[in-house]
Amino acid sequence: MYLKKSLIAVTLSAIILSACGGSSSSPDAVTETPVVDTGFSFTATEMITNLTNDVIVNGYLSLSTKADVFHLATLTLINTPTEENLAAAQQAWRDVRIPWEQGEAHIFGPVDALSIDPHLDTWPLNTSDLQALLASQSGFTAEQVKLFNDDVQGFHTMEFLLFGDGVADNVKSISEMTALEREYLGATAEVFTEYAKSLADAWTVSYDPSDSNSPAYKDLLLTPNNDVYSSELGVVEELINGMIGIIDEVGNGKIAEPFGTSLATTDTSLVESQYSWNSLADFSDNIQGVQNVYRGEFVNGADKQGIIDFVNAADPELASKIDGQISDAITAIKAIAGDNSLPFRQAINDVDARIRVQTAIDSLTLVQASF
């Protein structure tokens, strides 16, 4: 999520990749003072390679692929406006949302430098400007949409057009969707695919689109002796700080801010993905992204190195504790829905559900403290 009005402040801790002690003596020395080894050793190359290629790059390639599928679904909806094709486009929106939300655990590099985050995921949506555009123009093209402000394009513009306002339900019938809305949707989806592809290309081909000689951003992580990362230590810090950032944003921002301090202070207008009722999936995917980096697994079951291996080299008990806390946080977020499958927008105003919301916030606070 790109917040237009504020930045999440994160307190970061220094980490040490390796440290070793030793002693020296001279022939005239009578006694030696031993130096206690207070650090640990860890070779980070394999871990960084796996996290870069198998987690981050694979995630952005998946985003680009699913963006293409979504765009095609919107074109089908434009050409053949049926309930079935609307439902297919809605599901394609949910599908492309997954790699994006998981990728917020490593939202650094090109996604920030190229301003792709605000282009794709600015929240809140400016519904008044969107409605004004729909009321004042007779058609839309991708070229036009790309010139509009970020708060009337991207994920949440497409979400609003596909699902409606999300107040009473998240079900929109094809009869409620105008031809102009479908055209705006298709144009916005086309712009979305361009940004998703440019993000994948920045990681795999050239990180600076204005300089074809610039390396792929992944190479900066894989060979950390450059202006961005002077060492493997810098890469590991970047990865850990990315996880801390999204844990903080989910717990203290996305969940806590609309939740308020009591029933009297809830604010449903702050709930991200409220039109589709996809909020809880967003939050759990954010923390799933943390788990992907921590375990080194973009696809469950892959036995490759992640940050957990780095932590384990220094403190096996801490490594296991954090792993469990991440899983507990994901479970707690999903449990907010309860037996009645309440969307988050409604859960924050439900007395029983608020207990579950607080449990999720507490779980995220624990894992953030451990990190």
Secondary structure, 3 states (H helix, E strand, C coil): CEECCCCCCCCCCCCCCCCCCCCCCCCCCCCCCCCCCCCCCCCCHHHHHHHHHHHHHHHHHHHHHHHHHHHHHHHHHHHCCCHHHHHHHHHHHHHHHHHHHHHHHHCCCHHHHCCHHHHHHEECCCHHHHHHHHHHCCCCCHHHHHHCCHHHCCHHHHHHHHHCCCCCCCCCCHHHCCHHHHHHHHHHHHHHHHHHHHHHHHHHCCCCCCCCCCCCHHHHHHCCCCCCCCCHHHHHHHHHHHHHHHHHHHHHHHHHHHHCCCHHHCCHHHCCCCCCCCHHHHHHHHHHHHHHHHHCCCCCCCCCCCHHHHHHHHCHHHHHHHHHHHHHHHHHHHHCCCCCCCCHHHHCCCHHHHHHHHHHHHHHHHHHHHC
